[in-house]
Amino acid sequence: MADRMQQYTAIQRAMPAKRPAAERRRDWREIYPVFPPAEASTQASRCEQCGIPFCQIHCPLQNNIPDWLKLAAEGRLEEAYQVSQSTNTFPEICGRICPHDRLCEGSCVLEQSRHDTVTIGAIEKYITETAWKEGWVKPPKPVRELKQSVGIIGAGPAGLAAADRLRRLGYRVRVYDRYDRVGGLLLYGIPNFKLDKEVVQRRTALLTEGGVRFRLNHDVSRPAAFQAIHDRHDAVLIATGVYGYRDAKFPGAGLANVVQAMDYLTASNRKGLGDAVPAFDSGALDARAKNVIVIGGGDTAMDCVRTAVRQGAASVKCLYRRDRRNMPGSATEVKHAEEEGVEFVWLTAPEAFLGDSHVTGVRAHRIHLGVPDSSGRQTPHPIPNSSSTLAANLVIKALGFDPEDLPALFGEANLAVSKAGTLVVDETTKMTHVPGVFAAGDIIRGASLVVWAIRDGRDAADGIHRYVQEQSRSQSLRGLAKAS
């Protein structure tokens, strides 16, 4: 183990040995193994132990990163895990799928001083995998049971983070979800090569062991169903995520084999879980031997192109209307995709899908980036007479997601929404305009990162706890006043 910190001048940055692209194209295993202990300790010792830890400041969870890096360098791994999990409900997930290059590692002082960032994500994964192996990860069992209960709608990262925190406080927690398994986006949206399903399932088993109850295949998109949950519990948390597809109405959009990203990813993940998936088995959602074009530039698009590679596509192209520098997805994911054979067609946008009954190609035009808009990003403009046709047997639209109309689905007109359709909440408590109803995750901030969903879920749990206890005290006082 390392004997001291601040070794960044003597030790170069290193990641666990990445599996070769030719090998990982053929399977669904994660592309990075877990750090060997000695290497993890050595890499952790590179931390500068800054007086102002920008890695921590720019982490949505404000993880105490310098502290657990120091403990890992010293071989004090159980303590390192305890520090890590004190602020992060699912460090084993964040260590795998957080865009570290945009958050903690991208803010590392060493990165700014050209010494290369500390490999924070890989060390976090190492610490947590060691904790699971050694039995240090415990179910959320409370010191004492409370009589109040909380209903959570949505078994994705925000809902599960809140469930864990509320259960530890002693609440009876029941999670309702439309799907047949727990995990939401973590299970059905993210491919195995980024997040192995067993990682999610073992956490689900731990929550169940701790007393969290799940009601699956439960459709809450009916007013009576939402009202029943509202009546049954002392507080309700809405953590449904955002699953409304953004779309673009190009000519030919109704052709067969023009599909939505989440349909495609869900079919692939279900197939990997051993489910019967007729749309996959028919070939409609299977990329094998097809020329695949993915439209979009976010992390969902990266998941799609890399999934298509592993399904055995003949070719995989990603069309994006801006350039690499303006791409919203992780730069690391783009690099991995390129290594695996994905071709990026920058500054290109579709204008029509071609074919008779099934798609056979995409007609696209070139793009010129103009002056920045209000968001600071350059505005894309089509270049006249620049159209060309790209062959395609499968087109996957990864254009983003919008919220469903929850006030209408739940029959609760008092659920206020923003212009973007997200639920409006109090920023501190995460309570909506309906007393006792809270919201967290993408449904309040739009499609975002898993780490932000975890943060929102934890904050909402704290808000729920304060609300329920205040209500309980008020009822007790009213009871005393009535008795007197």
N, C-alpha and C positions, 0 to 999 in steps of 0.2 A: 504494500500500500504506500501511497505517497506520504512523505514526511513533512511536507510543507506546501503552502499554497503559492499562488502567483508565479507559476512555472511556465507562463505563456511565452517567455523568450527562449526557454530551453526545450520546450516540447511543442511540436506542431499539432495543429488540429487534426483529428482523425475520427472517422465514423467506423462502426462495425463493418466488416468486409461485406460490401454489397454483392448480392448474388449476380452472376453474369446475365446480361439481357437475354442471350440465347436460351439460357436455362429457365429464366423466370417467365418467358413468353409461353412456356409449355405447361405451367401449373398456376395454382392460385395462392401459393404460400406467400407470406410477407417477404418483401425483398431484402430487408435487413434482419439479421439474427440479433439476439441479445448480446450486448457487450460481454466479453469475458471479464471476470472480476478485476484482474490486474489492470487491464486497459481502461475499464470504467474509472477506477481510482486515479490512474494517471491523467486521464482527460479531465476529470473533475478538479484536479490540482492546478489546472491552467487558470481557474477563476481568479480574477483580480481582487475579489472581495471589496468592491467599490463602496465608497462612503455613500454615494447615491446610486442604488442598484437599478439602473434603467431597465434591466430584464424584468425585474419585479414590477416596476411601475407600469410597464407596457403589457403585462400579462393581465387579461381580464379578471382573473381570480386573485391577482396580487400574491401569487405563490412566493413563498420565502426561498427563492431559488439559491441565493448565495449561501444560506444556512445549510440546505440539504446537499449542496455541492461539497461544502467543507466536510460535512459528516460522511459523505460517500468517499471522499478522498482519504479520510482517516479510517475507513472500514467500519464505521458505526452505522450499519445499514438499517437496523431496526429503528434507531433514532431518526435517521434520514427519512424513512417511510412515515413515521409519525408526524414529522414536520410537514412532509408533502401532503399527506391526507388531511391535515388539519384545515387546509384551505381549499382542497380539491377533492370532490367526492369520487371522481373516477380518474386518478392519475395514470392508470394503465391505458386508458383510452386517449387522453391528451398527449401522452408520450408518443403515441403512434400517429395520430391524425391532425394534431394542431399544425397550422402553418407557421412553424417556428421561425422560418426565414422572414416572416412578416411581423412577428410578435417579439417574443423574448430574445431569440438569437439575433434577429434583425436589429435589436436595440442594444445588444451587448457592446460595451465600451471597447472591447478588443476588436470588434468588427470595424468600429470607427477609426481605430488607431492602426489598422492594417495588420493586426496580428492574428486575424481569423477568430471568429466567435467560438465560445465554448459549445460543445455538442450537448446542449441542455436536454433536448427531447430524448436522445438516445440514452442518456444517463438516467433520466426520469423513468424510462421504460425498464432499464436494468434494475433500478431500486425497487420498483413495484413488482416486477416478475420475481425478484428474490423474496419479496414480502409474501407473495402468494405461495411460493414454494415452501417457505419456512412456516407458514400458518399464522403470520402476523396480521392478516386481513380478517377482521372480525365482522359478524353480522350486526346490523343496527339494533341491538337490544337495549332498551331504556333502563335506567335505574329504577324508575317507578312508572306504573301505567296510569294514564289519564283517562278520564271518562269520555272526553270529547273525541270526535272522529272527523277526518278530512277526506273528501273525495277528490281525486285527481283525474282529470280527463286528458289522456295522452300518456303513453308509456315510452316516450322518447327521452332524450337526455335531460330536458328541463323537468319533466314530470318525475323521472327516476331520482334526480338529484334532490328534488323537494321531498319525495317519499322517504329517502334515506334520512334526511335531516329531521323531518317531522317524526319519524318512527323513533329516532334516538331521543327525541324530547318526550316520548311517551304516548303520542297520539295513535289511535286506531286509524290506519291508513288503508284505503282501498283505491286501486288504480283501475280505471276503465279505459279500454282501448278497442278500436275497430278491427285491429288485426288479430291473427291467431297466435302470435308470439309477442313477447315483450322485447322492446328495443327500438321500435319505430325506424327512423332513418338509420340508426346504428346497425340494425340488422338487415333491413331490406334495401337501403339506399347506398351503403358504402361497401365496395367489393372486399373480398377476403384478403387480397394482396395488400390492402391498407389496414384492415382491421379484421382479424380472424373472428369468426362467429363465436368460437368458444370463449373468447375474451368477454363478450357481451353476456353469453349464457351463464358463465360462472358467477358473474355479478348479479344476474337475475336470481340465481339459486341462493345467493347469500342474502339478498333482500327478502326472499320468501322465508328463508330460515329465521330471519330477524322479525318476522311477523307482518310484513307488508303483504296485502292480499291483492290479487289481480283478477279482474273480470274481463276476459278477452272475448273477441267476436261480438263486442257490444257496440251497437250503433247508437251514438248519442245525437245524431243529426235529425232528431225529432223533438219538437217542443216538449212533449210529455216525458221523454227520456231525460232531458236536461232538468226539468222541473223535479222529477223524482229524485235525482241525485242531489239537487239543491235542498230538497226537503229532508233528505236522509242524513245529511252531514251538517256539522257546525260551521264548516267553511268548505269552499270549492275552489280548486285551482284549474284553470284552463291552460293546457300545455299541448295544444293540438298540432303545433307546427304550421307550416304553410304548404298546401298541396294543390293549389290552383295553378294550372299551367299557364305560363305566358306563351303566347303564340303569335305567329305572323301569318297573315292570310295571303300566301303566295298562290298563284295559279298552280294547280296540280296538288294542292295540299291534301286532297282526299284520296290520292293514289295509295294502293296497298304498299306496305313496307316503308311508309313515311310515319314514324312513330315518335312518341314522347319519351324523353330521357328516363323518367322515373318508371314508366311501364317497362322499358327495356332493362333497367338495372334491377328492378324488383323480380322480373322473370328470371334473370340470371342468378340472383341470390337465392330465390326459391328453389331453383334447379339444384344449386349447390347444397341446399339443405335437405334434398331428397324428395321434394314435393312433386306432384304431377302438375306440369305446366303446359297445357294444350297449346297455347300460343307460341311457346318455345319449340315444342316438339313438332309443330307444323312447319317450322322454319321462319315464321313471321317475325319472331324476336330473337332469332339465332343468326349470328354474323358469319357463321362458317361458310367459307368459299365465296363470300360476297365482297363487292367493292363498297366500303362503308364511308359515308360522309357524316361527320358530326358538326352541327352548327352551334356555335357558342364558344365562350372563352373562360368560363368559370371552372370551379373544381368539379362540378357535376359533369361538364363536358370532358374533363380529364379522366374521370372515372369511366365514362362511356368509351372513349377511344382505347383505353388500356384494357377494358373488358373485351372489346371487339378483337384486339390482338390475341388475347388468350382463347377466344372462341375459334380462332383459326381463320380470320378474315383474309381474303386475298389481298386487300389493300385497305388502309385506314387513313383518311384525311380529316383534318380539323379546319373548318372555315371560320375565320374570325375577322370582323370588320375593322378592327384596329390592329396595331402592331404589337410585337412582343412586349415592349415597354409598357403599353397601356392595358395589358391583359389582366383581368381581375383575379384569375386563379393563381395558385402558388407557382412560383418560378421553378421550384424543385420538382413539382409534378410535371411541368412541361419538359424539363430535362429528362425525367424518367421515361416519359412517353416517347420522346425523340430517340432515346437509347433503344427502345423496344420496337422502333420502326414506324412510328406515326409520322406522317408528313403534315406540317402546319402550312396552311395557305393563308398568309397574313393579308390584311388590307383587302379583303374580299367578302362580299355579301351576296346571298342568294337572291334571285328575282323570280324564279319559277322552278317547279319540279316537272320533269318531263317523263312521258311514258303514256301507254294506252290504259292498261288496268293496273300494272305494277310500275313503280318508279324505275326508270332506267338511267336517269341523269339529273344533274342540277345545273341550270343556267345561272351563272353568277357574273357580277360586274366588279371591277376594281374600285377601290375607295381611295379618296384623298382626304387626309385629316386637316380640317380647318382650324379656326381659332377655338380656344377653350370655351366650354359652356359654363353655366353657373356652378357646376360641380368641379370645375377645373380640368376636365378631360376634353381633349380636342374633339370637335364635332366631325363625324364621318360624312362625306359627300360623295355620291357616285361620280365616277369619271365617265363622261359621255363616250359611247361607241367602244366600250371596253369589255363587252360581254364575251364569255366563252362557256363551253359546256364541259362538265366533269362527269365521268361515268359513275353511276351509283346504283346498286341493287338494294341498299338499305340506307335510309336517311334518318338520323336521330336528331331531334330538336331539343337542345339543351339551352333554352332561352331564359330560364329563371322561373321563379314561382311567386304567386300572389296568394293572399289569404282567402279562404272561403268566407262566405257571408254568414258569419256566426250569429249575429242578431236574428237573422231570418231562420237559420237552421235550428237554433235553440229556442226560438219564440220569445226572445228577451230583448225588447226594443230599447231597454235602458243600457244595454251594452254599447257604449259609445265607441266609434271607430274613427281613425284618422283618414286623411285623404287617400292614403295608400291601402286602406281597408284593414289595417292592424288595430287591435284592441287598444284603447286608451287606458292607461293605468297611472296611478300615483307613482312617481319615480322612486320614492322611498319605500313605500309599503307594497307596491305592485298590486294594489286593490283597484278593481275596475269601478265604474260608476254604480255598480250594483253592490250594496253592502254584503260583505261576506264572500264575494266572488272575486278571485284574484286571477292573474294571468302571468305567464312567463315564457321566455324563449322566442322563437321566430314569430309567434302570433302577436307579439308586441313590438318587435323590432324589424320584421321582415326577414327574408332568407338570410341567415347569418352563419356564424361558426358554432360548432358544438361547444366550445369552451365558453362562449357567451350564454348559451342555453343553460349550461351548468351553473354559471354565475347567477343568472336570473332565477333558476330553480331554488338555489340556496337563499337568495334574498327574499323570494316570495315565501319560502318556509318561515323565515324570521318574521315577515309581515303577518302571516297567518297566525303564528304563535302569539304575537302581541295582540292581535285582534280578538282571538278566541279567549285569551285570558282576561282582557278588558271586558268582554261581554260577560264572562263568568263572574267577575267581580261586581259588575253592574247588577246582574241578576241577584247575587247574594245580598247586595245592599237594598235592593227593592224588596227582597223577601224579609229582611230585618225590619225595614220600615213598615211593611204591611203587618208584621207580627206585633210591632209595638203600637 
